[in-house]
Amino acid sequence: MKILIINQALGYGGAQKQALVDANSLVELGHEVTMAYYQEGEFIEQLNEKIKCLKLISNSSIISGLQILIYLLFHKSDVVHTHQYWASKVGGIPGKLTGNRVIYNEHGLGKWRRWYHRVIIWFLSLFADKVITSCKLNSYLRNKLDRISENKLMTLYNSFEIKHNGEEIRIPQKEKDTIWIGYVGRFNKVKQLEYIIKVAKRLKPIIKNVKFVLVGDGKERQNIEKIIKNNSLDAEFIITGFCKVPYYYYKTFDVFVLPSKIEGFSISLLEAGASGVPTVCFDVGGNKEIVQSQRTGFLIPPFNIDEMTSKILQLCSNKDLRLEYSKNAKEYITNNFSVEKRRKLLDKLYRDYNVKKVI
């Protein structure tokens, strides 16, 4: 089948990474895939060489929508699969007008949307064959807030990918008996990385062998570095910048922490679990569908810094507990959220026009 995947950007982010993983895995299944995007980013280098690229000329959804329409008139496709709100505006109507099956992929919870955004996404849903949601809460919100028909909605979980692709990268030397508490993701306000700094400040007098390793980059990086310095915690933190192969960091982490105030279905939580890293995170969004509290990690009431510190300390102080949760996490994530499982379900969805089952 010929599949056109549309994403606004190929930069760092969960939705962007899932679009990349989908494109690469569908090519491996034998499909002919084209990736359309407006903004290039770190992930463009990781696209399979067999994937064709279509660079959109404008951030305007109307102009890029016209470009997609012209492209589809001259390049026959079978499926148009959009990731996120902007891409759905760009590709939904042109995809349906040119006879394609149209799939929207909603990754975030969409709580930022105002009434007119909700009217637009409801209208666009009329042109979609299916609207994929990243978690059950997302599906519930799309129905209740955006008024998308339940028959159109389908929960299909994101997948993890911890391939190292044979590429070696240098990481800081981990000293013997040191506990590494890790984070992988964007540096933005939603991720609330200042909570990790608060935890570090509380743990510093209690445990001397802890390092906090923040893997990623973003608009908040300078501010986070400033807060770390103001709290005299420079020695306790390692900030790596963007890393296109985080596999090497995951395998060195003893605990993974995600203090986000909003999450759809976090790919970093999936990758941490698949790498056998126990997780501590707030019970927001789809986190409870990834983390089995007191089995693979801990779900903390939002935004309880005392409880977060307590659970991280519990894992740091108990190696046997870490090993138990590590084994459980790797088994649970691998069995339920593999790339292979998502790829097969996507392939079935593309081919079966009348799929209604929630997965």
C-alpha positions as CSV (number, residue, x, y, z in Angstrom):
1,M,0.0,0.0,0.0
2,K,1.0,3.6,-0.5
3,I,0.9,5.6,2.7
4,L,1.3,9.3,3.2
5,I,2.2,10.2,6.8
6,I,1.9,13.9,7.7
7,N,3.5,15.6,10.7
8,Q,4.2,19.3,11.3
9,A,7.8,18.7,12.4
10,L,10.4,16.0,12.7
11,G,11.9,17.5,15.8
12,Y,12.2,16.2,19.4
13,G,8.8,15.1,20.8
14,G,6.7,12.0,21.5
15,A,4.2,12.5,18.6
16,Q,7.1,13.2,16.3
17,K,9.0,10.1,17.3
18,Q,5.9,7.9,17.0
19,A,5.4,9.2,13.4
20,L,9.0,8.3,12.7
21,V,8.7,4.8,14.2
22,D,5.5,4.2,12.3
23,A,7.0,5.3,9.0
24,N,10.1,3.1,9.5
25,S,8.2,0.0,10.6
26,L,5.7,0.2,7.8
27,V,8.5,0.3,5.3
28,E,9.9,-2.8,6.8
29,L,6.4,-4.4,6.3
30,G,6.6,-3.7,2.6
31,H,4.5,-0.5,2.3
32,E,5.5,2.5,0.2
33,V,5.7,5.4,2.6
34,T,6.0,9.2,2.1
35,M,6.7,11.5,5.0
36,A,5.3,15.0,4.7
37,Y,6.4,17.7,7.1
38,Y,6.9,21.5,7.4
39,Q,9.8,21.7,9.7
40,E,12.9,19.6,9.7
41,G,14.4,18.4,13.0
42,E,16.6,15.9,14.7
43,F,14.6,12.9,13.6
44,I,15.0,13.4,9.9
45,E,18.3,11.6,9.9
46,Q,16.6,8.5,11.4
47,L,14.1,8.0,8.5
48,N,14.6,4.8,6.6
49,E,16.3,5.6,3.3
50,K,13.4,4.0,1.4
51,I,11.0,6.7,2.8
52,K,10.2,9.5,0.4
53,C,10.1,13.0,1.9
54,L,7.6,15.8,1.0
55,K,8.7,19.2,2.3
56,L,5.7,21.4,2.9
57,I,6.2,25.0,1.9
58,S,4.2,26.8,4.7
59,N,3.2,26.7,8.3
60,S,-0.2,27.8,7.1
61,S,-2.5,24.8,7.2
62,I,-4.4,26.2,4.2
63,I,-1.4,26.6,1.9
64,S,0.1,23.3,3.0
65,G,-3.3,21.7,2.6
66,L,-3.4,22.9,-1.0
67,Q,0.1,21.5,-1.6
68,I,-1.1,18.1,-0.2
69,L,-4.2,18.2,-2.5
70,I,-2.0,18.8,-5.6
71,Y,0.4,16.1,-4.5
72,L,-2.3,13.5,-4.0
73,L,-3.9,14.4,-7.4
74,F,-0.6,13.4,-9.1
75,H,0.7,10.7,-6.7
76,K,-1.9,8.0,-6.0
77,S,-2.0,6.9,-2.3
78,D,-4.1,4.5,-0.4
79,V,-3.9,6.0,3.1
80,V,-3.3,9.4,4.6
81,H,-2.2,9.2,8.2
82,T,-1.9,12.5,10.1
83,H,-0.3,13.1,13.5
84,Q,-1.6,15.9,15.7
85,Y,-4.0,18.8,15.1
86,W,-2.1,20.8,12.5
87,A,-1.4,17.8,10.3
88,S,-5.1,16.8,10.5
89,K,-6.1,20.3,9.2
90,V,-3.5,19.9,6.4
91,G,-4.2,16.4,5.3
92,G,-7.8,15.3,6.2
93,I,-10.0,17.0,3.6
94,P,-7.4,16.6,0.7
95,G,-7.0,13.0,1.6
96,K,-10.7,12.2,1.5
97,L,-11.3,14.3,-1.6
98,T,-8.7,12.2,-3.5
99,G,-10.2,8.9,-2.4
100,N,-7.9,7.9,0.4
101,R,-8.6,6.2,3.7
102,V,-7.9,9.0,6.3
103,I,-6.6,8.3,9.7
104,Y,-6.0,11.0,12.4
105,N,-3.6,10.3,15.2
106,E,-4.4,12.3,18.4
107,H,-1.4,12.1,20.8
108,G,-2.0,14.8,23.4
109,L,-5.0,15.3,25.6
110,G,-6.0,18.5,23.7
111,K,-6.9,20.4,26.9
112,W,-5.3,23.6,25.4
113,R,-8.0,23.7,22.7
114,R,-10.5,26.5,22.7
115,W,-14.1,26.2,21.5
116,Y,-13.2,27.0,17.9
117,H,-10.4,24.4,17.9
118,R,-13.0,21.8,19.0
119,V,-15.4,22.9,16.3
120,I,-12.6,22.5,13.7
121,I,-11.5,19.0,14.9
122,W,-15.1,17.9,15.1
123,F,-15.7,19.0,11.5
124,L,-12.4,17.4,10.3
125,S,-13.4,14.1,12.0
126,L,-16.3,13.9,9.5
127,F,-13.7,13.3,6.8
128,A,-11.8,10.7,8.9
129,D,-12.3,6.9,8.7
130,K,-10.8,6.5,12.1
131,V,-9.4,8.8,14.8
132,I,-6.6,7.0,16.7
133,T,-6.1,8.1,20.3
134,S,-3.0,7.4,22.3
135,C,-4.7,6.3,25.5
136,K,-8.2,5.6,26.9
137,L,-8.4,9.0,28.6
138,N,-7.6,10.7,25.3
139,S,-10.4,8.8,23.6
140,Y,-12.8,9.8,26.4
141,L,-11.8,13.5,26.0
142,R,-12.1,13.4,22.2
143,N,-15.7,12.2,22.6
144,K,-16.8,14.4,25.4
145,L,-14.9,17.6,24.5
146,D,-14.6,17.5,20.7
147,R,-17.8,15.5,20.1
148,I,-16.1,13.0,17.9
149,S,-18.3,10.0,17.4
150,E,-17.4,6.9,19.4
151,N,-17.6,4.8,16.2
152,K,-14.8,6.9,14.8
153,L,-12.5,6.6,17.8
154,M,-10.0,3.8,18.4
155,T,-7.4,3.6,21.1
156,L,-4.1,2.4,19.7
157,Y,-1.1,2.7,22.1
158,N,2.2,4.3,21.2
159,S,5.1,1.9,21.0
160,F,8.6,1.9,22.4
161,E,11.9,1.8,20.4
162,I,15.2,1.3,22.2
163,K,17.3,0.3,19.2
164,H,20.9,1.4,19.3
165,N,21.4,0.9,15.5
166,G,24.9,-0.2,16.1
167,E,25.9,3.4,16.8
168,E,28.1,4.1,19.8
169,I,28.0,7.4,21.6
170,R,30.1,8.6,24.5
171,I,28.3,9.1,27.8
172,P,29.7,10.4,31.1
173,Q,31.5,7.8,33.2
174,K,29.3,6.3,35.8
175,E,31.2,5.9,39.1
176,K,31.0,2.7,41.0
177,D,28.0,2.4,43.4
178,T,26.5,5.7,42.1
179,I,22.7,5.8,41.6
180,W,21.6,7.5,38.4
181,I,18.2,9.0,38.3
182,G,17.3,9.8,34.7
183,Y,15.0,11.9,32.6
184,V,14.7,11.8,28.8
185,G,12.5,14.3,26.9
186,R,12.0,17.9,26.0
187,F,12.9,20.8,28.3
188,N,9.6,22.7,28.5
189,K,7.3,24.0,31.1
190,V,4.8,21.1,30.8
191,K,7.6,18.6,31.9
192,Q,8.1,20.5,35.2
193,L,11.8,19.7,35.5
194,E,12.0,22.0,38.5
195,Y,10.5,19.1,40.5
196,I,13.5,17.0,39.8
197,I,15.7,19.8,41.2
198,K,13.5,20.0,44.3
199,V,13.9,16.2,44.8
200,A,17.7,16.6,44.4
201,K,17.9,19.3,47.0
202,R,16.0,17.1,49.5
203,L,18.0,14.0,48.8
204,K,21.4,15.7,48.8
205,P,21.8,15.6,52.6
206,I,20.5,12.0,52.8
207,I,22.2,10.1,49.9
208,K,25.7,11.1,48.7
209,N,26.0,8.8,45.7
210,V,23.1,10.1,43.6
211,K,23.4,11.8,40.1
212,F,20.5,13.3,38.2
213,V,21.0,12.8,34.4
214,L,18.7,14.9,32.2
215,V,18.8,13.9,28.5
216,G,17.3,16.3,26.2
217,D,17.0,20.0,25.2
218,G,14.5,22.7,24.7
219,K,13.4,26.3,25.5
220,E,13.6,25.7,29.3
221,R,17.1,24.4,29.4
222,Q,18.7,27.7,30.2
223,N,16.2,28.3,33.0
224,I,16.7,24.8,34.5
225,E,20.5,25.2,34.4
226,K,20.1,28.5,36.3
227,I,17.9,27.0,39.0
228,I,20.4,24.1,39.4
229,K,23.2,26.6,39.8
230,N,21.2,28.8,42.3
231,N,20.6,25.8,44.5
232,S,24.3,24.8,44.4
233,L,23.5,21.4,42.8
234,D,25.9,21.6,39.8
235,A,27.8,18.5,41.1
236,E,24.6,16.5,41.3
237,F,23.4,17.1,37.7
238,I,24.5,16.0,34.3
239,I,22.7,17.6,31.3
240,T,23.5,16.0,28.0
241,G,21.6,17.9,25.4
242,F,19.7,16.2,22.7
243,C,20.7,12.5,22.2
244,K,19.4,10.7,19.1
245,V,20.3,7.3,20.7
246,P,19.1,7.5,24.3
247,Y,19.4,3.7,24.5
248,Y,22.8,4.1,26.1
249,Y,21.5,6.3,28.8
250,Y,18.4,4.2,29.6
251,K,20.6,1.2,30.3
252,T,22.6,3.1,32.9
253,F,19.6,4.6,34.8
254,D,18.6,3.0,38.1
255,V,15.4,5.1,38.4
256,F,13.5,7.1,35.8
257,V,11.5,10.1,36.9
258,L,8.8,12.0,34.9
259,P,7.3,15.0,36.7
260,S,5.0,16.3,33.8
261,K,1.8,18.1,34.7
262,I,0.2,16.8,31.5
263,E,0.9,13.7,29.5
264,G,-0.9,11.9,26.7
265,F,1.0,8.5,26.4
266,S,4.6,9.1,27.1
267,I,7.1,7.3,24.8
268,S,9.9,8.0,27.3
269,L,8.0,6.0,29.9
270,L,7.7,3.2,27.5
271,E,11.4,3.3,26.6
272,A,12.4,3.4,30.2
273,G,10.2,0.4,31.1
274,A,11.4,-1.6,28.1
275,S,15.0,-0.9,29.3
276,G,14.1,-2.3,32.7
277,V,14.2,1.0,34.6
278,P,11.7,1.5,37.5
279,T,9.7,4.7,37.1
280,V,8.4,7.4,39.4
281,C,5.8,9.8,37.9
282,F,2.7,11.8,38.6
283,D,-0.6,10.1,38.0
284,V,-1.7,12.3,35.1
285,G,-3.0,11.5,31.6
286,G,-2.2,8.1,30.3
287,N,0.7,7.4,32.8
288,K,-1.5,4.8,34.7
289,E,-1.8,2.8,31.5
290,I,2.0,2.5,31.3
291,V,3.2,2.3,34.9
292,Q,1.8,-0.4,37.2
293,S,2.2,1.3,40.6
294,Q,4.1,-0.8,43.2
295,R,5.0,-3.3,40.5
296,T,6.9,-1.5,37.8
297,G,7.3,1.8,39.6
298,F,5.3,4.4,41.5
299,L,2.4,6.6,40.5
300,I,2.4,9.7,42.6
301,P,-0.6,12.0,43.3
302,P,-0.1,15.2,41.3
303,F,2.1,17.3,42.3
304,N,3.1,15.8,45.6
305,I,6.9,16.6,46.0
306,D,7.1,14.9,49.4
307,E,5.7,11.6,48.0
308,M,7.9,11.8,44.9
309,T,11.0,12.3,47.0
310,S,9.9,9.4,49.3
311,K,9.4,6.9,46.5
312,I,12.6,7.8,44.7
313,L,14.5,7.5,48.0
314,Q,12.8,4.1,48.6
315,L,14.1,2.8,45.2
316,C,17.5,4.3,45.7
317,S,17.9,2.6,49.1
318,N,16.6,-0.8,48.1
319,K,18.5,-2.6,45.3
320,D,16.3,-5.7,45.5
321,L,13.2,-3.6,45.0
322,R,14.8,-1.9,42.0
323,L,15.7,-5.3,40.4
324,E,12.2,-6.6,41.0
325,Y,10.5,-3.6,39.5
326,S,13.1,-3.6,36.6
327,K,12.2,-7.2,35.7
328,N,8.4,-6.5,35.9
329,A,8.7,-3.3,33.8
330,K,10.7,-4.9,31.0
331,E,8.2,-7.8,30.8
332,Y,5.1,-5.7,30.9
333,I,6.2,-3.1,28.4
334,T,7.7,-5.6,26.0
335,N,4.6,-7.7,26.0
336,N,2.1,-4.9,25.5
337,F,3.7,-2.0,23.6
338,S,6.1,-3.3,21.0
339,V,6.6,-1.8,17.6
340,E,5.7,-5.1,16.0
341,K,2.3,-5.1,17.7
342,R,1.4,-1.5,16.7
343,R,2.7,-2.2,13.2
344,K,0.4,-5.2,12.7
345,L,-2.6,-3.3,14.1
346,L,-1.9,-0.3,11.9
347,D,-1.7,-2.6,8.9
348,K,-5.0,-4.2,9.8
349,L,-6.6,-0.8,10.2
350,Y,-5.4,0.4,6.9
351,R,-6.7,-2.6,5.1
352,D,-10.0,-3.1,7.0
353,Y,-12.3,-0.1,6.3
354,N,-14.9,-1.2,8.8
355,V,-12.6,-1.7,11.8
356,K,-14.5,-0.7,15.0
357,K,-12.7,-2.6,17.7
358,V,-11.0,-0.6,20.4
359,I,-7.5,-2.0,21.0
